[in-house]
Amino acid sequence: VNIDRSTGQLANGGNSREEYFIEGTQPTQQAVHEVGTTIIDNGEAQELF
């Protein structure tokens, strides 16, 4: 099973590794990675989600 390295959940892209599990013990949820964007407005950094 491909596992996300940072969350230990099912991988849905890069940064994954293959792991073996006893049947029924593998993760069942997909990894979710939040992506934020920083903008500069009038000299202040603001993070958007």
DSSP file (Angstrom, degrees, kcal/mol; ACC not computed):
  #  RESIDUE AA STRUCTURE BP1 BP2  ACC     N-H-->O    O-->H-N    N-H-->O    O-->H-N    TCO  KAPPA ALPHA  PHI   PSI    X-CA   Y-CA   Z-CA
    1    1 A V              0   0    0      0, 0.0    18,-2.6     0, 0.0     2,-0.5   0.000 360.0 360.0 360.0 134.9    0.0    0.0    0.0
    2    2 A N  E     -A   18   0A   0     16,-0.2     9,-2.3     9,-0.1     2,-0.4  -0.712 360.0-166.2 -81.8 123.4    1.4    3.5   -0.8
    3    3 A I  E     -AB  17  10A   0     14,-3.5    14,-2.4    -2,-0.5     2,-0.3  -0.902  24.2-115.5-115.8 137.4    1.5    5.6    2.3
    4    4 A D  E  >  -A   16   0A   0      5,-3.1     4,-2.3    -2,-0.4    12,-0.2  -0.559  23.2-141.2 -69.0 128.1    2.0    9.3    2.6
    5    5 A R  T  4 S+     0   0    0     10,-2.2    -1,-0.1    -2,-0.3    11,-0.1   0.827  95.5  43.0 -63.5 -34.0    5.3    9.9    4.4
    6    6 A S  T  4 S+     0   0    0      9,-0.4    -1,-0.2     1,-0.1    10,-0.1   0.761 127.0  25.2 -88.5 -24.4    4.1   12.9    6.5
    7    7 A T  T  4 S-     0   0    0      2,-0.2    -2,-0.2    -3,-0.2    -1,-0.1   0.687  87.3-131.4-112.2 -23.2    0.6   11.7    7.6
    8    8 A G  S  < S+     0   0    0     -4,-2.3     2,-0.1     1,-0.3    -3,-0.1   0.539  70.9 116.9  78.6   5.9    0.8    7.9    7.5
    9    9 A Q  S    S-     0   0    0      1,-0.2    -5,-3.1    -5,-0.2    -1,-0.3  -0.405  81.3 -60.7 -96.4 177.9   -2.5    7.8    5.6
   10   10 A L  B     -Bc   3  30A   0     19,-2.4    21,-2.9    -7,-0.2    -7,-0.2  -0.369  60.9-119.9 -60.9 133.2   -3.1    6.6    2.0
   11   11 A A        -     0   0    0     -9,-2.3    -9,-0.1    19,-0.2    -1,-0.1  -0.460  28.9-178.6 -77.2 146.1   -1.0    8.5   -0.4
   12   12 A N        -     0   0    0      2,-0.3     2,-0.3    -2,-0.1    -1,-0.1  -0.046  68.9 -14.9-131.6  31.1   -2.6   10.5   -3.2
   13   13 A G  S    S-     0   0    0      1,-0.2     3,-0.1     0, 0.0    -2,-0.0  -0.944 102.2 -12.3 170.2-148.4    0.4   11.8   -5.0
   14   14 A G  S    S+     0   0    0     -2,-0.3    -2,-0.3     1,-0.2    -1,-0.2   0.075  99.5  56.0 -69.6-173.8    4.1   12.2   -4.5
   15   15 A N  S    S+     0   0    0      1,-0.2   -10,-2.2   -11,-0.1    -9,-0.4   0.900  80.8 133.4  53.2  49.6    6.1   11.8   -1.3
   16   16 A S  E     -A    4   0A   0    -12,-0.2     2,-0.3   -11,-0.1   -12,-0.2  -0.809  39.9-158.9-123.1 165.4    4.9    8.3   -0.6
   17   17 A R  E     -A    3   0A   0    -14,-2.4   -14,-3.5    -2,-0.3     2,-0.4  -0.973  25.7-111.6-139.1 154.8    6.5    5.0    0.4
   18   18 A E  E     +A    2   0A   0     -2,-0.3     2,-0.3   -16,-0.2   -16,-0.2  -0.743  38.1 176.4 -89.9 131.7    5.3    1.5    0.1
   19   19 A E        -     0   0    0    -18,-2.6     2,-0.4    -2,-0.4    -2,-0.0  -0.942  22.6-133.8-131.6 155.4    4.4   -0.4    3.3
   20   20 A Y        -     0   0    0     -2,-0.3     2,-0.3     6,-0.0    -2,-0.0  -0.891  23.5-173.5-111.0 140.8    3.0   -3.8    4.0
   21   21 A F        -     0   0    0     -2,-0.4     2,-0.3     6,-0.0     5,-0.1  -0.935  32.8-105.3-131.2 151.7    0.1   -4.4    6.4
   22   22 A I    >   -     0   0    0     -2,-0.3     3,-2.5     1,-0.1     4,-0.3  -0.609  64.2 -84.3 -68.7 137.0   -1.7   -7.4    7.9
   23   23 A E  T 3  S+     0   0    0     -2,-0.3    -1,-0.1     1,-0.3     0, 0.0  -0.165 117.7  20.3 -50.2 129.9   -5.0   -7.6    6.1
   24   24 A G  T 3  S+     0   0    0     -3,-0.1    -1,-0.3     3,-0.1    -2,-0.0   0.321 107.0  82.2  93.3  -6.1   -7.5   -5.3    7.7
   25   25 A T    <   +     0   0    0     -3,-2.5    -2,-0.1     2,-0.1     3,-0.1   0.441  61.8 111.4-108.2  -0.9   -4.9   -3.0    9.5
   26   26 A Q  S    S-     0   0    0     -4,-0.3   -17,-0.0     1,-0.1   -16,-0.0  -0.358  79.7 -91.2 -72.8 153.1   -4.0   -0.7    6.6
   27   27 A P        -     0   0    0      0, 0.0    -1,-0.1     0, 0.0    -3,-0.1  -0.258  32.6-167.0 -58.9 150.4   -5.1    2.9    6.7
   28   28 A T        +     0   0    0     -3,-0.1     2,-0.4     2,-0.1   -19,-0.1   0.494  59.2  81.8-118.3  -9.6   -8.4    3.7    5.1
   29   29 A Q  S    S-     0   0    0      3,-0.0   -19,-2.4     1,-0.0     2,-0.2  -0.802  75.7-122.5-104.2 142.7   -8.3    7.5    4.8
   30   30 A Q  B     -c   10   0A   0     -2,-0.4   -19,-0.2   -21,-0.2     2,-0.2  -0.545  33.2-107.4 -76.6 142.6   -6.6    9.5    2.1
   31   31 A A        -     0   0    0    -21,-2.9     2,-0.5    -2,-0.2    -1,-0.1  -0.475  32.3-157.4 -68.0 139.8   -4.0   12.0    3.1
   32   32 A V        -     0   0    0     -2,-0.2     2,-0.5    -3,-0.0   -23,-0.0  -0.989   5.4-166.2-122.7 127.5   -5.1   15.6    2.8
   33   33 A H        -     0   0    0     -2,-0.5     2,-0.3     2,-0.0    -2,-0.0  -0.960  14.4-141.4-116.2 118.9   -2.5   18.4    2.4
   34   34 A E        -     0   0    0     -2,-0.5     2,-0.5     1,-0.0    15,-0.0  -0.568  14.0-152.6 -76.7 140.8   -3.7   22.0    2.9
   35   35 A V        -     0   0    0     -2,-0.3     2,-0.3    14,-0.2    -2,-0.0  -0.966  12.4-172.7-118.1 125.2   -2.1   24.5    0.6
   36   36 A G        -     0   0    0     -2,-0.5     2,-0.4    11,-0.0    13,-0.2  -0.814  10.3-150.7-114.2 157.6   -1.8   28.1    1.6
   37   37 A T  E     -D   48   0B   0     11,-2.2    11,-3.2    -2,-0.3     2,-0.5  -0.994   7.5-146.6-128.3 132.5   -0.7   31.1   -0.4
   38   38 A T  E     -D   47   0B   0     -2,-0.4     2,-0.3     9,-0.2     9,-0.2  -0.858  18.0-174.2 -99.8 129.5    1.1   34.1    1.1
   39   39 A I  E     -D   46   0B   0      7,-2.7     7,-2.6    -2,-0.5     2,-0.6  -0.897  20.4-134.8-119.1 153.0    0.4   37.5   -0.5
   40   40 A I  E     +D   45   0B   0     -2,-0.3     2,-0.5     5,-0.2     5,-0.2  -0.935  26.2 175.8-108.1 120.6    1.9   40.8    0.2
   41   41 A D  E >  S-D   44   0B   0      3,-2.7     3,-1.8    -2,-0.6    -2,-0.0  -0.972  72.5 -20.4-128.7 115.7   -0.5   43.6    0.5
   42   42 A N  T 3  S-     0   0    0     -2,-0.5    -1,-0.1     1,-0.3     3,-0.1   0.856 128.3 -51.6  54.8  37.5    0.7   47.1    1.5
   43   43 A G  T 3  S+     0   0    0      1,-0.2     2,-0.4     0, 0.0    -1,-0.3   0.433 115.8 113.0  83.9  -1.5    3.9   45.5    2.9
   44   44 A E  E <   -D   41   0B   0     -3,-1.8    -3,-2.7     2,-0.0     2,-0.4  -0.894  62.6-134.2-108.4 134.2    2.0   43.0    5.1
   45   45 A A  E     -D   40   0B   0     -2,-0.4     2,-0.4    -5,-0.2    -5,-0.2  -0.701  24.9-174.6 -83.4 132.7    2.2   39.2    4.5
   46   46 A Q  E     -D   39   0B   0     -7,-2.6    -7,-2.7    -2,-0.4     2,-0.5  -0.995  17.1-139.4-129.1 135.2   -1.2   37.5    4.6
   47   47 A E  E     -D   38   0B   0     -2,-0.4     2,-0.3    -9,-0.2    -9,-0.2  -0.822  18.1-164.9 -97.5 129.3   -1.8   33.8    4.4
   48   48 A L  E      D   37   0B   0    -11,-3.2   -11,-2.2    -2,-0.5    -2,-0.0  -0.849 360.0 360.0-110.0 147.6   -4.7   32.6    2.4
   49   49 A F              0   0    0     -2,-0.3   -14,-0.2   -13,-0.2    -1,-0.1   0.362 360.0 360.0-119.5 360.0   -6.2   29.1    2.4
